[in-house]
Amino acid sequence: MATPTSRIEEHPDLMEMRARYARAASTPTARGLEALTVLAGLYLAASPWIVGFDGLTRLTVTNLICGVTLALLGLAFATAYERTYGMNWVPIVIGAWTIVAPWVVAGEMDTTRSVVNNVIIGALTMLLGLALLTIGRGKSAKQGGRGRG
């Protein structure tokens, strides 16, 4: 005998989880981390021209793609965190890739500027990703962070 089932979107546990993530994402700390993620992505995308290693074409394209991806991910976190919380690990991977990219992509043509730039922005991106993971696990909401509205 089959029992009628409801849609997964209407499941009470899923709805409560999304509400918890929405509350966590509406804290000032979360908003700041999301904004910093967008800014880090924009900087990473523009860094070859800002720092001056745009002559390294493959590294320039890598930074551009990773930067745009990171900025779009930060926008997704800011606008729909309750639906994108599962992707909080992606900034950590982008940060790790950014750190090793000068050697993997540019090879022997890497410059001090490109290495220092990518290591710093990669480490910052990894830290932002770890902080976003902490918020996603609900630690910020449990520590007294209430939503704005």
Residue, then its C-alpha position, 0 to 999 in steps of 0.5 A: m500500500a503506497t502512502p502519499t508523499s509530499r514534495i521535498e521542498e515542503h519537508p519540515d526539516l528542510m524548511e527549518m534548515r533553510a530558515r536557520y541558514a537564512r538567519a545565519a546569513s543575515t548577520p552583519t558578520a555574514r554580510g561582511l564575509e560575503a562582501l569580502t568574498v565578492l571583492a576578493g573575487l573582483y581583485l583576483a580577476a583584475s590582479p594581473w593588470i593591477v599588479g602587472f603580470d598580464g604578460l603571463t597569459r595563462l596565469t592571467v586567464t586563470n586568475l580572471i576565471c577564478g576571480v569571476t567565479l569567486a565574485l559570482l559565488g560571493l553574490a550567490f551567498a549574499t542573495a540566496y545563502e540558504r540555497t548555496y550554503g553547500m558550496n562554501w567549500v568552493p572558495i577554499v578550493i579556489g584559494a588553494w588553486t590560486i596559491v599553486a597556479p603560478w607554478v602549475v600554470a606559469g611554470e618557469m615564467d612566474t614572477t615574484r609579483s605574480v607569486v606574492n599576489n597569488v599567495i596572498i589573495g589565495a590565502l585570504t580566499m581560503l580564510l574567507g571560505l573557512a569563515l563562511l563554512t563556520i557560518g554555514r555550520g550554524k556556529s554564528a547563529k548559536q553564538g547570539g547572532r540574530g537576523r536583521g528582520 
